[in-house]
Amino acid sequence: NYFMERFKKCDEATYLSDKQSGTYMAERKTIRLTEEQTAQINAMAQDNDSSMFAVLMTLSATYFSRVKMNVKKFYIGTPVLNRAGIKEWNTAGMFINTVPFLAEIDNTKTFCENLQIATDNIMSLLRHQHYNYEQLLSGLRKEYNFTEKLYDVILSYQNAKTGAKQ
């Protein structure tokens, strides 16, 4: 029900790329932040009672919105660990699920106001992370005759220290 209600808020897909790919190969763009950049983003997150992931998602969504002529609502995929309880944390295996984050960018609001909206949406999304993306698409196709994918961009945030100096 959660995802069906989200779909009612944004019932068409907006893609960052207008090109149709003839392959299933993904194009990956990896961005490594310096310690200074990380500290600045962490400070912004802390000042706004948010997280680094929410700041990066809001940055990505704001960029996406601008590139797509200020589109206000669209989906960005994001992988989640999908390990909600002690049983999952103590079980070996892949629990990762990809979920559609509904980005809602209001160009009349400040970045921090959009960050708060994104933070609230992320927290809500995480409470529903167990719902499989393929099941979601199947439900949307059945209920709304939706034939597309929800997104063509996935933001995968990984917080890791490598020990290597850049």
N, C-alpha and C positions, 0 to 999 in steps of 0.2 A: 504494500500500500504506500509506503514511503516513496519509493521510486516512481510509482504511478502518479502520485501527487506532484512530485518534482517535474515529471514530464508534462503535466498540465500547465506548469509555469513556462515551459520552454519546449514546445512540441515539434520543433524542426532543428535539424543539425546545421551548424555552421562550421565549415572546415577552414583551417588556416591556409592550406594549399588548395589551389584551384586545379592543380595537375592531377590527372588520374594515373595511378601507378599500375604498371603491368606486372608487378611482382609483389610478393609479401615481405620483401626485405625492408627493414626499417632504416631510416636515417637517424643516427644518434648524434646529438650535440652534447658534449660533456663540458661543463663549466666548473672549474676548480676555483674556489674563492681563496683569496689571501687571508692571512690571520686578521689583518686590519679590516678587510671587507666583512669577514665573519663577525668580528666584534661590533661593527656598525649595524649590521642587520640584527644581531642579537640584542643590541641596545634598543633598536626600534621595536622589536618584538616585545621586549620587557616593558618598555614605556607604554605600550598599547595593550598590555595584558594578553599577548598573543604568543605565537611560536615562529621560529625561523621558517618552518614549512609554510605557514600561512602568509608570511611576508613574501616569500618566493612565489607562492601561488598567485597572490594578488599582483605582484610585478608581472608575472607571465600573462595573467588574464588581462591586465591593463594594456600590455603590449599587443596582445591578440585583438582586443577591442579596437585599438587605434588602427591597426593594420587592416581590419575588416570594416572600416568606415563607421567606427563607434557603435558596433553591435553591442547590445546591452546584456543579452543572455545567451550562453552557449556552454557546451560541455568540454571539460578537459579530463582525460583519464588519469588516474593515479593508482599505483599499486599500494596495497596495504598488507601488513603482515598477517592479519586474520587470525591472530592468536589471542583470544579474549580472556581465556581462563588458565588456571594452573595446569589443567590437563593438557591443553595445547602446548604450553611452554615446555612441558616435560615430555613431549612426544616428538620423535624425530620425523622429519618429512617436510614437504612443501605445503604450506597453508596459504600462500600468497594469492590474493584475489585482486583484480583490477576493477575499480569502481568509477562511475562517472560523477565528477564533481561539477555541479551546476554553478558556473561563474556568473555573478550578477554585478556588472560594472555600471555604476551611475556616474556619468561624466559631470554631473552638477555637484558631486560630493568630493571631498578631499580624499587623498590616498588613504589616510588613516581611517576615515569613515568607511571606505570600501574594504579596508583591511578588517574592520570589525564585522562587517557583513560576511566576509569570507571566513573569518574565524568561527563565527556562529554556524555557518554552513558546513565547515569541516567537522566540527564537533558533532553535529547532527548526522553527517555522513558516516562518521566512524561508528556510531551506534548501530548502523545498518550495514556494516561492511561484510557480513556473512552471505548476503544475497549474491549469488553468482551472476556475473555479467551476461553470460549466455542465456540464463533463465530470464533475466531482465529483458533482453532483446526479444526473446521468444514471447514473453508476456506483452510487450509493446506491439509486436507484430500482430498478435492475436487480437488485442483490445483496440488498437488504433490503426491497424493496417500500415504500420511503420515499416519501411523496407530498407532503410539506410543503417549505417553505423552511427553512434552518437558523437564520436569524436575522431579526429585524426592526429591529435597531439596528446602525449602522455608526459606528465611531469613526475619524474622519479627522483625523490629527494633522498640522499644518503648522507648521513652524518658520520664521517669516519676520519680518523687521524692516521696518516700513512707513515709519519716519522720522517718522510723525505722532505728536504728543503727545496722549494721551487725557485 
